[in-house]
């Protein structure tokens, strides 16, 4: 926010920390649920929870400048599932839908 100035959009809460989220809101970050809430050619931050390839492609198609705050552990799981899927291994993910 200091470098790029508001508005900067954040897809979902960037972390599970109310103080961090509230601080970002106070400084001008706008939290959204979906990319269609972000105007074209703006800045968007992906949360620590990661996003699908479809979301990444949509951001690229719309000219959004992306800052990816995906947790490295989440990225590792995504990569392992992709590798397993390519080998024909079925993967079962347990968690919240979406």
Phi and psi restraints in degrees (range 20) as a CNS / XPLOR table:
assign (resid 1 and name C) (resid 2 and name N)
       (resid 2 and name CA) (resid 2 and name C) 1.0 -71.4 20.0 2
assign (resid 2 and name N) (resid 2 and name CA)
       (resid 2 and name C) (resid 3 and name N) 1.0 -35.1 20.0 2
assign (resid 2 and name C) (resid 3 and name N)
       (resid 3 and name CA) (resid 3 and name C) 1.0 -81.9 20.0 2
assign (resid 3 and name N) (resid 3 and name CA)
       (resid 3 and name C) (resid 4 and name N) 1.0 -45.8 20.0 2
assign (resid 3 and name C) (resid 4 and name N)
       (resid 4 and name CA) (resid 4 and name C) 1.0 -99.4 20.0 2
assign (resid 4 and name N) (resid 4 and name CA)
       (resid 4 and name C) (resid 5 and name N) 1.0 -18.1 20.0 2
assign (resid 4 and name C) (resid 5 and name N)
       (resid 5 and name CA) (resid 5 and name C) 1.0 69.1 20.0 2
assign (resid 5 and name N) (resid 5 and name CA)
       (resid 5 and name C) (resid 6 and name N) 1.0 147.2 20.0 2
assign (resid 5 and name C) (resid 6 and name N)
       (resid 6 and name CA) (resid 6 and name C) 1.0 -64.6 20.0 2
assign (resid 6 and name N) (resid 6 and name CA)
       (resid 6 and name C) (resid 7 and name N) 1.0 157.9 20.0 2
assign (resid 6 and name C) (resid 7 and name N)
       (resid 7 and name CA) (resid 7 and name C) 1.0 -84.0 20.0 2
assign (resid 7 and name N) (resid 7 and name CA)
       (resid 7 and name C) (resid 8 and name N) 1.0 140.4 20.0 2
assign (resid 7 and name C) (resid 8 and name N)
       (resid 8 and name CA) (resid 8 and name C) 1.0 -124.3 20.0 2
assign (resid 8 and name N) (resid 8 and name CA)
       (resid 8 and name C) (resid 9 and name N) 1.0 129.6 20.0 2
assign (resid 8 and name C) (resid 9 and name N)
       (resid 9 and name CA) (resid 9 and name C) 1.0 -96.9 20.0 2
assign (resid 9 and name N) (resid 9 and name CA)
       (resid 9 and name C) (resid 10 and name N) 1.0 143.5 20.0 2
assign (resid 9 and name C) (resid 10 and name N)
       (resid 10 and name CA) (resid 10 and name C) 1.0 -125.1 20.0 2
assign (resid 10 and name N) (resid 10 and name CA)
       (resid 10 and name C) (resid 11 and name N) 1.0 120.6 20.0 2
assign (resid 10 and name C) (resid 11 and name N)
       (resid 11 and name CA) (resid 11 and name C) 1.0 -82.8 20.0 2
assign (resid 11 and name N) (resid 11 and name CA)
       (resid 11 and name C) (resid 12 and name N) 1.0 111.7 20.0 2
assign (resid 11 and name C) (resid 12 and name N)
       (resid 12 and name CA) (resid 12 and name C) 1.0 67.9 20.0 2
assign (resid 12 and name N) (resid 12 and name CA)
       (resid 12 and name C) (resid 13 and name N) 1.0 171.8 20.0 2
assign (resid 12 and name C) (resid 13 and name N)
       (resid 13 and name CA) (resid 13 and name C) 1.0 -68.8 20.0 2
assign (resid 13 and name N) (resid 13 and name CA)
       (resid 13 and name C) (resid 14 and name N) 1.0 127.4 20.0 2
assign (resid 13 and name C) (resid 14 and name N)
       (resid 14 and name CA) (resid 14 and name C) 1.0 -63.7 20.0 2
assign (resid 14 and name N) (resid 14 and name CA)
       (resid 14 and name C) (resid 15 and name N) 1.0 -33.2 20.0 2
assign (resid 14 and name C) (resid 15 and name N)
       (resid 15 and name CA) (resid 15 and name C) 1.0 -147.8 20.0 2
assign (resid 15 and name N) (resid 15 and name CA)
       (resid 15 and name C) (resid 16 and name N) 1.0 163.2 20.0 2
assign (resid 15 and name C) (resid 16 and name N)
       (resid 16 and name CA) (resid 16 and name C) 1.0 -87.6 20.0 2
assign (resid 16 and name N) (resid 16 and name CA)
       (resid 16 and name C) (resid 17 and name N) 1.0 69.3 20.0 2
assign (resid 16 and name C) (resid 17 and name N)
       (resid 17 and name CA) (resid 17 and name C) 1.0 -148.8 20.0 2
assign (resid 17 and name N) (resid 17 and name CA)
       (resid 17 and name C) (resid 18 and name N) 1.0 104.0 20.0 2
assign (resid 17 and name C) (resid 18 and name N)
       (resid 18 and name CA) (resid 18 and name C) 1.0 -55.7 20.0 2
assign (resid 18 and name N) (resid 18 and name CA)
       (resid 18 and name C) (resid 19 and name N) 1.0 -39.1 20.0 2
assign (resid 18 and name C) (resid 19 and name N)
       (resid 19 and name CA) (resid 19 and name C) 1.0 -66.1 20.0 2
assign (resid 19 and name N) (resid 19 and name CA)
       (resid 19 and name C) (resid 20 and name N) 1.0 -41.3 20.0 2
assign (resid 19 and name C) (resid 20 and name N)
       (resid 20 and name CA) (resid 20 and name C) 1.0 -65.2 20.0 2
assign (resid 20 and name N) (resid 20 and name CA)
       (resid 20 and name C) (resid 21 and name N) 1.0 -47.9 20.0 2
assign (resid 20 and name C) (resid 21 and name N)
       (resid 21 and name CA) (resid 21 and name C) 1.0 -61.9 20.0 2
assign (resid 21 and name N) (resid 21 and name CA)
       (resid 21 and name C) (resid 22 and name N) 1.0 -47.2 20.0 2
assign (resid 21 and name C) (resid 22 and name N)
       (resid 22 and name CA) (resid 22 and name C) 1.0 -62.0 20.0 2
assign (resid 22 and name N) (resid 22 and name CA)
       (resid 22 and name C) (resid 23 and name N) 1.0 -39.4 20.0 2
assign (resid 22 and name C) (resid 23 and name N)
       (resid 23 and name CA) (resid 23 and name C) 1.0 -63.0 20.0 2
assign (resid 23 and name N) (resid 23 and name CA)
       (resid 23 and name C) (resid 24 and name N) 1.0 -40.8 20.0 2
assign (resid 23 and name C) (resid 24 and name N)
       (resid 24 and name CA) (resid 24 and name C) 1.0 -66.1 20.0 2
assign (resid 24 and name N) (resid 24 and name CA)
       (resid 24 and name C) (resid 25 and name N) 1.0 -40.7 20.0 2
assign (resid 24 and name C) (resid 25 and name N)
       (resid 25 and name CA) (resid 25 and name C) 1.0 -61.5 20.0 2
assign (resid 25 and name N) (resid 25 and name CA)
       (resid 25 and name C) (resid 26 and name N) 1.0 -43.3 20.0 2
assign (resid 25 and name C) (resid 26 and name N)
       (resid 26 and name CA) (resid 26 and name C) 1.0 -61.2 20.0 2
assign (resid 26 and name N) (resid 26 and name CA)
       (resid 26 and name C) (resid 27 and name N) 1.0 -29.9 20.0 2
assign (resid 26 and name C) (resid 27 and name N)
       (resid 27 and name CA) (resid 27 and name C) 1.0 -90.7 20.0 2
assign (resid 27 and name N) (resid 27 and name CA)
       (resid 27 and name C) (resid 28 and name N) 1.0 1.4 20.0 2
assign (resid 27 and name C) (resid 28 and name N)
       (resid 28 and name CA) (resid 28 and name C) 1.0 111.0 20.0 2
assign (resid 28 and name N) (resid 28 and name CA)
       (resid 28 and name C) (resid 29 and name N) 1.0 3.3 20.0 2
assign (resid 28 and name C) (resid 29 and name N)
       (resid 29 and name CA) (resid 29 and name C) 1.0 -70.4 20.0 2
assign (resid 29 and name N) (resid 29 and name CA)
       (resid 29 and name C) (resid 30 and name N) 1.0 141.5 20.0 2
assign (resid 29 and name C) (resid 30 and name N)
       (resid 30 and name CA) (resid 30 and name C) 1.0 -114.5 20.0 2
assign (resid 30 and name N) (resid 30 and name CA)
       (resid 30 and name C) (resid 31 and name N) 1.0 118.4 20.0 2
assign (resid 30 and name C) (resid 31 and name N)
       (resid 31 and name CA) (resid 31 and name C) 1.0 -90.5 20.0 2
assign (resid 31 and name N) (resid 31 and name CA)
       (resid 31 and name C) (resid 32 and name N) 1.0 131.9 20.0 2
assign (resid 31 and name C) (resid 32 and name N)
       (resid 32 and name CA) (resid 32 and name C) 1.0 -129.8 20.0 2
assign (resid 32 and name N) (resid 32 and name CA)
       (resid 32 and name C) (resid 33 and name N) 1.0 158.8 20.0 2
assign (resid 32 and name C) (resid 33 and name N)
       (resid 33 and name CA) (resid 33 and name C) 1.0 -89.6 20.0 2
assign (resid 33 and name N) (resid 33 and name CA)
       (resid 33 and name C) (resid 34 and name N) 1.0 -34.7 20.0 2
assign (resid 33 and name C) (resid 34 and name N)
       (resid 34 and name CA) (resid 34 and name C) 1.0 -136.4 20.0 2
assign (resid 34 and name N) (resid 34 and name CA)
       (resid 34 and name C) (resid 35 and name N) 1.0 158.2 20.0 2
assign (resid 34 and name C) (resid 35 and name N)
       (resid 35 and name CA) (resid 35 and name C) 1.0 -65.7 20.0 2
assign (resid 35 and name N) (resid 35 and name CA)
       (resid 35 and name C) (resid 36 and name N) 1.0 -24.1 20.0 2
assign (resid 35 and name C) (resid 36 and name N)
       (resid 36 and name CA) (resid 36 and name C) 1.0 -65.8 20.0 2
assign (resid 36 and name N) (resid 36 and name CA)
       (resid 36 and name C) (resid 37 and name N) 1.0 -9.4 20.0 2
assign (resid 36 and name C) (resid 37 and name N)
       (resid 37 and name CA) (resid 37 and name C) 1.0 -88.3 20.0 2
assign (resid 37 and name N) (resid 37 and name CA)
       (resid 37 and name C) (resid 38 and name N) 1.0 -5.1 20.0 2
assign (resid 37 and name C) (resid 38 and name N)
       (resid 38 and name CA) (resid 38 and name C) 1.0 -102.6 20.0 2
assign (resid 38 and name N) (resid 38 and name CA)
       (resid 38 and name C) (resid 39 and name N) 1.0 122.7 20.0 2
assign (resid 38 and name C) (resid 39 and name N)
       (resid 39 and name CA) (resid 39 and name C) 1.0 -62.7 20.0 2
assign (resid 39 and name N) (resid 39 and name CA)
       (resid 39 and name C) (resid 40 and name N) 1.0 146.9 20.0 2
assign (resid 39 and name C) (resid 40 and name N)
       (resid 40 and name CA) (resid 40 and name C) 1.0 -53.6 20.0 2
assign (resid 40 and name N) (resid 40 and name CA)
       (resid 40 and name C) (resid 41 and name N) 1.0 151.7 20.0 2
assign (resid 40 and name C) (resid 41 and name N)
       (resid 41 and name CA) (resid 41 and name C) 1.0 62.5 20.0 2
assign (resid 41 and name N) (resid 41 and name CA)
       (resid 41 and name C) (resid 42 and name N) 1.0 26.7 20.0 2
assign (resid 41 and name C) (resid 42 and name N)
       (resid 42 and name CA) (resid 42 and name C) 1.0 -108.5 20.0 2
assign (resid 42 and name N) (resid 42 and name CA)
       (resid 42 and name C) (resid 43 and name N) 1.0 -179.3 20.0 2
assign (resid 42 and name C) (resid 43 and name N)
       (resid 43 and name CA) (resid 43 and name C) 1.0 -97.7 20.0 2
assign (resid 43 and name N) (resid 43 and name CA)
       (resid 43 and name C) (resid 44 and name N) 1.0 135.7 20.0 2
assign (resid 43 and name C) (resid 44 and name N)
       (resid 44 and name CA) (resid 44 and name C) 1.0 -134.2 20.0 2
assign (resid 44 and name N) (resid 44 and name CA)
       (resid 44 and name C) (resid 45 and name N) 1.0 141.0 20.0 2
assign (resid 44 and name C) (resid 45 and name N)
       (resid 45 and name CA) (resid 45 and name C) 1.0 -109.2 20.0 2
assign (resid 45 and name N) (resid 45 and name CA)
       (resid 45 and name C) (resid 46 and name N) 1.0 128.5 20.0 2
assign (resid 45 and name C) (resid 46 and name N)
       (resid 46 and name CA) (resid 46 and name C) 1.0 -85.6 20.0 2
assign (resid 46 and name N) (resid 46 and name CA)
       (resid 46 and name C) (resid 47 and name N) 1.0 138.2 20.0 2
assign (resid 46 and name C) (resid 47 and name N)
       (resid 47 and name CA) (resid 47 and name C) 1.0 -69.4 20.0 2
assign (resid 47 and name N) (resid 47 and name CA)
       (resid 47 and name C) (resid 48 and name N) 1.0 169.9 20.0 2
assign (resid 47 and name C) (resid 48 and name N)
       (resid 48 and name CA) (resid 48 and name C) 1.0 -61.8 20.0 2
assign (resid 48 and name N) (resid 48 and name CA)
       (resid 48 and name C) (resid 49 and name N) 1.0 -16.8 20.0 2
assign (resid 48 and name C) (resid 49 and name N)
       (resid 49 and name CA) (resid 49 and name C) 1.0 -83.0 20.0 2
assign (resid 49 and name N) (resid 49 and name CA)
       (resid 49 and name C) (resid 50 and name N) 1.0 -8.2 20.0 2
assign (resid 49 and name C) (resid 50 and name N)
       (resid 50 and name CA) (resid 50 and name C) 1.0 83.1 20.0 2
assign (resid 50 and name N) (resid 50 and name CA)
       (resid 50 and name C) (resid 51 and name N) 1.0 170.4 20.0 2
assign (resid 50 and name C) (resid 51 and name N)
       (resid 51 and name CA) (resid 51 and name C) 1.0 -139.2 20.0 2
assign (resid 51 and name N) (resid 51 and name CA)
       (resid 51 and name C) (resid 52 and name N) 1.0 163.8 20.0 2
assign (resid 51 and name C) (resid 52 and name N)
       (resid 52 and name CA) (resid 52 and name C) 1.0 -77.3 20.0 2
assign (resid 52 and name N) (resid 52 and name CA)
       (resid 52 and name C) (resid 53 and name N) 1.0 165.7 20.0 2
assign (resid 52 and name C) (resid 53 and name N)
       (resid 53 and name CA) (resid 53 and name C) 1.0 -63.0 20.0 2
assign (resid 53 and name N) (resid 53 and name CA)
       (resid 53 and name C) (resid 54 and name N) 1.0 -32.0 20.0 2
assign (resid 53 and name C) (resid 54 and name N)
       (resid 54 and name CA) (resid 54 and name C) 1.0 -62.7 20.0 2
assign (resid 54 and name N) (resid 54 and name CA)
       (resid 54 and name C) (resid 55 and name N) 1.0 -40.4 20.0 2
assign (resid 54 and name C) (resid 55 and name N)
       (resid 55 and name CA) (resid 55 and name C) 1.0 -66.5 20.0 2
assign (resid 55 and name N) (resid 55 and name CA)
       (resid 55 and name C) (resid 56 and name N) 1.0 -42.9 20.0 2
assign (resid 55 and name C) (resid 56 and name N)
       (resid 56 and name CA) (resid 56 and name C) 1.0 -60.1 20.0 2
assign (resid 56 and name N) (resid 56 and name CA)
       (resid 56 and name C) (resid 57 and name N) 1.0 -44.0 20.0 2
assign (resid 56 and name C) (resid 57 and name N)
       (resid 57 and name CA) (resid 57 and name C) 1.0 -66.1 20.0 2
assign (resid 57 and name N) (resid 57 and name CA)
       (resid 57 and name C) (resid 58 and name N) 1.0 -39.3 20.0 2
assign (resid 57 and name C) (resid 58 and name N)
       (resid 58 and name CA) (resid 58 and name C) 1.0 -62.5 20.0 2
assign (resid 58 and name N) (resid 58 and name CA)
       (resid 58 and name C) (resid 59 and name N) 1.0 -43.7 20.0 2
assign (resid 58 and name C) (resid 59 and name N)
       (resid 59 and name CA) (resid 59 and name C) 1.0 -60.0 20.0 2
assign (resid 59 and name N) (resid 59 and name CA)
       (resid 59 and name C) (resid 60 and name N) 1.0 -43.4 20.0 2
assign (resid 59 and name C) (resid 60 and name N)
       (resid 60 and name CA) (resid 60 and name C) 1.0 -64.7 20.0 2
assign (resid 60 and name N) (resid 60 and name CA)
       (resid 60 and name C) (resid 61 and name N) 1.0 -45.1 20.0 2
assign (resid 60 and name C) (resid 61 and name N)
       (resid 61 and name CA) (resid 61 and name C) 1.0 -59.5 20.0 2
assign (resid 61 and name N) (resid 61 and name CA)
       (resid 61 and name C) (resid 62 and name N) 1.0 -35.8 20.0 2
assign (resid 61 and name C) (resid 62 and name N)
       (resid 62 and name CA) (resid 62 and name C) 1.0 -90.4 20.0 2
assign (resid 62 and name N) (resid 62 and name CA)
       (resid 62 and name C) (resid 63 and name N) 1.0 3.1 20.0 2
assign (resid 62 and name C) (resid 63 and name N)
       (resid 63 and name CA) (resid 63 and name C) 1.0 73.5 20.0 2
assign (resid 63 and name N) (resid 63 and name CA)
       (resid 63 and name C) (resid 64 and name N) 1.0 24.8 20.0 2
assign (resid 63 and name C) (resid 64 and name N)
       (resid 64 and name CA) (resid 64 and name C) 1.0 -77.5 20.0 2
assign (resid 64 and name N) (resid 64 and name CA)
       (resid 64 and name C) (resid 65 and name N) 1.0 138.8 20.0 2
assign (resid 64 and name C) (resid 65 and name N)
       (resid 65 and name CA) (resid 65 and name C) 1.0 -86.0 20.0 2
assign (resid 65 and name N) (resid 65 and name CA)
       (resid 65 and name C) (resid 66 and name N) 1.0 117.8 20.0 2
assign (resid 65 and name C) (resid 66 and name N)
       (resid 66 and name CA) (resid 66 and name C) 1.0 -104.0 20.0 2
assign (resid 66 and name N) (resid 66 and name CA)
       (resid 66 and name C) (resid 67 and name N) 1.0 133.2 20.0 2
assign (resid 66 and name C) (resid 67 and name N)
       (resid 67 and name CA) (resid 67 and name C) 1.0 -114.5 20.0 2
assign (resid 67 and name N) (resid 67 and name CA)
       (resid 67 and name C) (resid 68 and name N) 1.0 117.8 20.0 2
assign (resid 67 and name C) (resid 68 and name N)
       (resid 68 and name CA) (resid 68 and name C) 1.0 -96.3 20.0 2
assign (resid 68 and name N) (resid 68 and name CA)
       (resid 68 and name C) (resid 69 and name N) 1.0 109.4 20.0 2
assign (resid 68 and name C) (resid 69 and name N)
       (resid 69 and name CA) (resid 69 and name C) 1.0 -99.6 20.0 2
assign (resid 69 and name N) (resid 69 and name CA)
       (resid 69 and name C) (resid 70 and name N) 1.0 21.1 20.0 2
assign (resid 69 and name C) (resid 70 and name N)
       (resid 70 and name CA) (resid 70 and name C) 1.0 -59.0 20.0 2
assign (resid 70 and name N) (resid 70 and name CA)
       (resid 70 and name C) (resid 71 and name N) 1.0 131.7 20.0 2
assign (resid 70 and name C) (resid 71 and name N)
       (resid 71 and name CA) (resid 71 and name C) 1.0 -59.8 20.0 2
assign (resid 71 and name N) (resid 71 and name CA)
       (resid 71 and name C) (resid 72 and name N) 1.0 135.7 20.0 2
assign (resid 71 and name C) (resid 72 and name N)
       (resid 72 and name CA) (resid 72 and name C) 1.0 -56.8 20.0 2
assign (resid 72 and name N) (resid 72 and name CA)
       (resid 72 and name C) (resid 73 and name N) 1.0 -31.3 20.0 2
assign (resid 72 and name C) (resid 73 and name N)
       (resid 73 and name CA) (resid 73 and name C) 1.0 -69.6 20.0 2
assign (resid 73 and name N) (resid 73 and name CA)
       (resid 73 and name C) (resid 74 and name N) 1.0 -36.3 20.0 2
assign (resid 73 and name C) (resid 74 and name N)
       (resid 74 and name CA) (resid 74 and name C) 1.0 -66.5 20.0 2
assign (resid 74 and name N) (resid 74 and name CA)
       (resid 74 and name C) (resid 75 and name N) 1.0 -44.6 20.0 2
assign (resid 74 and name C) (resid 75 and name N)
       (resid 75 and name CA) (resid 75 and name C) 1.0 -58.6 20.0 2
assign (resid 75 and name N) (resid 75 and name CA)
       (resid 75 and name C) (resid 76 and name N) 1.0 -41.3 20.0 2
assign (resid 75 and name C) (resid 76 and name N)
       (resid 76 and name CA) (resid 76 and name C) 1.0 -60.3 20.0 2
assign (resid 76 and name N) (resid 76 and name CA)
       (resid 76 and name C) (resid 77 and name N) 1.0 -44.6 20.0 2
assign (resid 76 and name C) (resid 77 and name N)
       (resid 77 and name CA) (resid 77 and name C) 1.0 -62.0 20.0 2
assign (resid 77 and name N) (resid 77 and name CA)
       (resid 77 and name C) (resid 78 and name N) 1.0 -45.0 20.0 2
assign (resid 77 and name C) (resid 78 and name N)
       (resid 78 and name CA) (resid 78 and name C) 1.0 -58.8 20.0 2
assign (resid 78 and name N) (resid 78 and name CA)
       (resid 78 and name C) (resid 79 and name N) 1.0 -43.9 20.0 2
assign (resid 78 and name C) (resid 79 and name N)
       (resid 79 and name CA) (resid 79 and name C) 1.0 -66.2 20.0 2
assign (resid 79 and name N) (resid 79 and name CA)
       (resid 79 and name C) (resid 80 and name N) 1.0 -41.2 20.0 2
assign (resid 79 and name C) (resid 80 and name N)
       (resid 80 and name CA) (resid 80 and name C) 1.0 -64.5 20.0 2
assign (resid 80 and name N) (resid 80 and name CA)
       (resid 80 and name C) (resid 81 and name N) 1.0 -40.3 20.0 2
assign (resid 80 and name C) (resid 81 and name N)
       (resid 81 and name CA) (resid 81 and name C) 1.0 -66.0 20.0 2
assign (resid 81 and name N) (resid 81 and name CA)
       (resid 81 and name C) (resid 82 and name N) 1.0 -41.4 20.0 2
assign (resid 81 and name C) (resid 82 and name N)
       (resid 82 and name CA) (resid 82 and name C) 1.0 -60.8 20.0 2
assign (resid 82 and name N) (resid 82 and name CA)
       (resid 82 and name C) (resid 83 and name N) 1.0 -46.5 20.0 2
assign (resid 82 and name C) (resid 83 and name N)
       (resid 83 and name CA) (resid 83 and name C) 1.0 -61.7 20.0 2
assign (resid 83 and name N) (resid 83 and name CA)
       (resid 83 and name C) (resid 84 and name N) 1.0 -45.6 20.0 2
assign (resid 83 and name C) (resid 84 and name N)
       (resid 84 and name CA) (resid 84 and name C) 1.0 -63.0 20.0 2
assign (resid 84 and name N) (resid 84 and name CA)
       (resid 84 and name C) (resid 85 and name N) 1.0 -41.5 20.0 2
assign (resid 84 and name C) (resid 85 and name N)
       (resid 85 and name CA) (resid 85 and name C) 1.0 -62.0 20.0 2
assign (resid 85 and name N) (resid 85 and name CA)
       (resid 85 and name C) (resid 86 and name N) 1.0 -41.2 20.0 2
assign (resid 85 and name C) (resid 86 and name N)
       (resid 86 and name CA) (resid 86 and name C) 1.0 -64.1 20.0 2
assign (resid 86 and name N) (resid 86 and name CA)
       (resid 86 and name C) (resid 87 and name N) 1.0 -29.1 20.0 2
assign (resid 86 and name C) (resid 87 and name N)
       (resid 87 and name CA) (resid 87 and name C) 1.0 -82.4 20.0 2
assign (resid 87 and name N) (resid 87 and name CA)
       (resid 87 and name C) (resid 88 and name N) 1.0 -4.2 20.0 2
assign (resid 87 and name C) (resid 88 and name N)
       (resid 88 and name CA) (resid 88 and name C) 1.0 88.6 20.0 2
assign (resid 88 and name N) (resid 88 and name CA)
       (resid 88 and name C) (resid 89 and name N) 1.0 9.5 20.0 2
assign (resid 88 and name C) (resid 89 and name N)
       (resid 89 and name CA) (resid 89 and name C) 1.0 -82.2 20.0 2
assign (resid 89 and name N) (resid 89 and name CA)
       (resid 89 and name C) (resid 90 and name N) 1.0 133.8 20.0 2
assign (resid 89 and name C) (resid 90 and name N)
       (resid 90 and name CA) (resid 90 and name C) 1.0 -79.1 20.0 2
assign (resid 90 and name N) (resid 90 and name CA)
       (resid 90 and name C) (resid 91 and name N) 1.0 138.7 20.0 2
assign (resid 90 and name C) (resid 91 and name N)
       (resid 91 and name CA) (resid 91 and name C) 1.0 -118.8 20.0 2
assign (resid 91 and name N) (resid 91 and name CA)
       (resid 91 and name C) (resid 92 and name N) 1.0 139.0 20.0 2
assign (resid 91 and name C) (resid 92 and name N)
       (resid 92 and name CA) (resid 92 and name C) 1.0 -117.1 20.0 2
assign (resid 92 and name N) (resid 92 and name CA)
       (resid 92 and name C) (resid 93 and name N) 1.0 118.7 20.0 2
assign (resid 92 and name C) (resid 93 and name N)
       (resid 93 and name CA) (resid 93 and name C) 1.0 -103.1 20.0 2
assign (resid 93 and name N) (resid 93 and name CA)
       (resid 93 and name C) (resid 94 and name N) 1.0 134.3 20.0 2
assign (resid 93 and name C) (resid 94 and name N)
       (resid 94 and name CA) (resid 94 and name C) 1.0 -112.9 20.0 2
assign (resid 94 and name N) (resid 94 and name CA)
       (resid 94 and name C) (resid 95 and name N) 1.0 126.9 20.0 2
assign (resid 94 and name C) (resid 95 and name N)
       (resid 95 and name CA) (resid 95 and name C) 1.0 165.8 20.0 2
assign (resid 95 and name N) (resid 95 and name CA)
       (resid 95 and name C) (resid 96 and name N) 1.0 -164.3 20.0 2
assign (resid 95 and name C) (resid 96 and name N)
       (resid 96 and name CA) (resid 96 and name C) 1.0 -79.2 20.0 2
assign (resid 96 and name N) (resid 96 and name CA)
       (resid 96 and name C) (resid 97 and name N) 1.0 142.7 20.0 2
assign (resid 96 and name C) (resid 97 and name N)
       (resid 97 and name CA) (resid 97 and name C) 1.0 -62.2 20.0 2
assign (resid 97 and name N) (resid 97 and name CA)
       (resid 97 and name C) (resid 98 and name N) 1.0 144.0 20.0 2
